[in-house]
Amino acid sequence: MALVLILQLLTLWSLCHTGTTWTGTQGARGPRTPVYSEPPPSHPKPWLRAQPAAVVSPGINVTLTCQAPQVAWRFALFKSGETAPVLSQEVFLKQLAEFFLEGVTEAQAGSYHCRYSSQLWAQGVWSQPSDALELLVTARLPRPSLVALSAPAETPGDTVSLRCAGRVRNMSFVLYRVGEAAPLQYLEAAQPWADFPLPRASAPGTYTCYYHTLAAPYVLSERSEQLVISPDGGASGSVDYTRGNLVRLGLAGLVLVSLATLVLWDWRSWSRAQP
């Protein structure tokens, strides 16, 4: 009976000590790249989120938190295009790990995912990967576009919708009416655009928009080109400032040439009148 008990304890000990042999201290890779087996469905994927935001300006400290649906012993953070973990961490029966990126640079931008593992799993088996998290490190977001949407046939047509479209998801969009200091509307959107409804009666005017991160305006986009809404609800497109400036410069040059011609003609007349 004692021999059977000893054999059972040895079997349990061997099961509890299987797993990959690479070290898991944060900020360092292990002595070799782990070999990953295809995870079974019983090891569901974790969640990966970024604080303070997934879109930040260079130099901001970012924390990537990987949270598992069950207790784990190891967590690893991966970046798209690299086989070895960017960061790894050994924990003791915890459900999350935090990976710190201090003073991020544009080189650290990219697509990240994380995995977790348990000492009770077979060697080399890790969880399903988390959904990808796109970390964007930039000083300024791309300029959005602002267009007027056509009203569906079934709607009464008493509103005009303006769409401010950027290139990044989970942003806060802001609509301005030119000539007014305060924003006209704010909208938070999961998709990379936001639709601003305006009453048709008060819609005529000139508008611009921009967008920034939800957490705080760490990164701003440039304002869109101006969009002019006519009294009938039609949009005349954006104002071309470059063309307008060229026209004004041309008119100013024409005026200067005319004045110079008049001065020269007057001087010649005065010269002829002298004895």
Residue pairs with C-beta under 8 A, 6 or more apart in sequence:
15 120
16 119
16 120
17 119
18 119
18 121
18 122
18 123
19 73
19 74
19 117
19 118
19 119
19 121
19 123
20 30
20 34
20 35
20 74
20 117
20 123
20 124
21 30
21 31
21 32
22 29
22 30
22 31
22 32
22 33
22 34
22 88
23 30
23 31
23 88
23 90
24 30
24 74
24 75
24 76
24 88
24 89
24 90
25 88
25 89
25 90
26 87
26 88
26 89
26 99
26 100
27 87
28 88
29 84
29 85
29 88
30 88
33 83
33 84
34 124
34 126
35 124
36 115
36 124
36 125
36 126
37 122
37 124
37 125
37 126
39 125
39 126
39 127
39 128
40 125
43 121
43 125
43 126
43 127
43 128
44 69
44 70
44 127
44 128
45 127
45 128
45 129
45 130
45 131
46 66
46 67
46 68
46 69
46 75
46 114
46 115
46 116
46 127
46 130
47 66
47 67
47 130
47 131
48 64
48 65
48 66
48 67
48 112
48 113
48 114
48 130
48 131
48 133
49 64
49 65
49 67
49 133
50 62
50 63
50 64
50 65
50 133
50 135
51 62
51 63
51 65
51 215
52 60
52 62
52 215
52 216
52 218
53 213
53 214
53 215
53 216
53 218
54 133
54 134
54 135
54 136
54 170
54 213
55 136
55 138
55 141
55 168
55 171
55 213
55 218
55 219
56 62
56 104
56 135
56 136
56 137
56 213
56 218
56 219
57 137
57 138
57 139
57 218
57 219
58 103
58 104
58 105
58 106
58 137
58 138
58 139
59 103
59 104
60 103
60 104
60 137
60 218
61 100
61 101
61 102
61 103
61 104
62 100
62 101
62 104
62 135
63 98
63 99
63 100
63 101
64 77
64 98
64 99
64 101
64 112
64 114
64 133
64 135
65 96
65 97
65 98
65 99
66 75
66 77
66 96
66 97
66 98
66 99
66 114
66 116
66 130
67 95
67 96
68 75
68 95
68 96
68 116
68 127
69 95
70 95
70 118
71 93
71 94
71 95
71 118
72 91
72 93
72 94
72 95
72 116
72 117
72 118
72 127
73 90
73 91
73 92
73 93
73 117
73 118
73 119
74 88
74 89
74 90
74 91
74 116
74 117
74 118
75 88
75 89
75 91
75 96
75 97
75 99
75 114
75 115
75 116
75 117
76 85
76 87
76 88
76 89
76 114
76 115
76 116
76 117
76 126
77 85
77 86
77 87
77 88
77 99
77 112
77 113
77 114
78 85
78 86
78 112
78 113
78 114
78 115
78 129
79 86
79 110
79 111
79 112
80 110
80 111
80 112
80 113
80 132
81 110
86 99
86 112
87 99
89 97
89 99
91 97
97 114
97 116
99 114
101 108
104 135
104 137
105 137
106 137
106 138
108 135
108 137
109 135
109 136
109 137
109 138
110 134
110 135
111 132
111 133
111 134
111 135
112 132
112 133
112 135
113 129
113 130
113 131
113 132
113 133
114 129
114 130
115 126
115 127
115 128
115 129
115 130
116 126
116 127
117 125
117 126
117 127
136 168
136 219
138 219
139 219
140 219
140 220
140 221
140 222
141 166
141 167
141 168
141 171
141 211
141 212
141 219
141 220
141 221
141 222
142 166
142 167
142 221
142 222
143 221
143 222
143 223
143 224
143 225
144 164
144 165
144 166
144 173
144 209
144 210
144 211
144 221
144 224
145 164
145 165
145 224
145 225
146 162
146 163
146 164
146 165
146 207
146 208
146 209
146 224
146 225
146 226
146 227
146 238
147 162
147 163
147 165
147 227
147 235
148 160
148 161
148 162
148 163
148 227
148 229
148 233
148 234
148 235
149 161
149 162
149 163
149 195
151 157
151 159
151 160
151 161
157 200
157 233
158 199
158 200
158 201
159 197
159 198
159 199
159 200
159 203
160 197
160 198
160 199
160 200
160 203
160 229
160 233
161 195
161 196
161 197
161 198
162 175
162 195
162 196
162 198
162 207
162 209
162 227
162 229
163 193
163 194
163 195
163 196
164 173
164 175
164 193
164 194
164 196
164 209
164 210
164 211
164 224
165 192
165 193
166 173
166 192
166 193
166 211
166 221
167 192
168 192
168 211
169 189
169 190
169 191
169 192
170 189
170 190
170 214
171 188
171 189
171 192
171 194
171 211
171 212
171 213
171 214
172 186
172 187
172 188
172 189
172 211
172 212
172 213
172 214
173 186
173 187
173 188
173 189
173 193
173 194
173 196
173 209
173 210
173 211
174 183
174 185
174 186
174 209
174 210
174 211
174 212
175 183
175 184
175 185
175 186
175 187
175 196
175 207
175 208
175 209
176 183
176 184
176 207
176 208
176 209
176 223
177 184
177 205
177 206
177 207
178 205
178 206
178 207
178 208
178 226
179 205
179 206
184 196
184 207
185 196
187 194
187 195
187 196
188 194
188 214
194 211
196 209
198 229
200 233
203 229
203 233
204 229
204 230
204 231
205 228
205 229
206 226
206 227
206 228
206 229
206 239
207 226
207 227
207 229
208 223
208 224
208 225
208 226
208 227
209 223
209 224
210 220
210 221
210 222
210 223
210 224
211 220
211 221
212 218
212 219
212 220
212 221
213 219
224 238
225 238
225 239
226 238
226 239
227 235
227 237
227 238
228 235
228 236
228 237
228 239
229 235
229 236
230 236
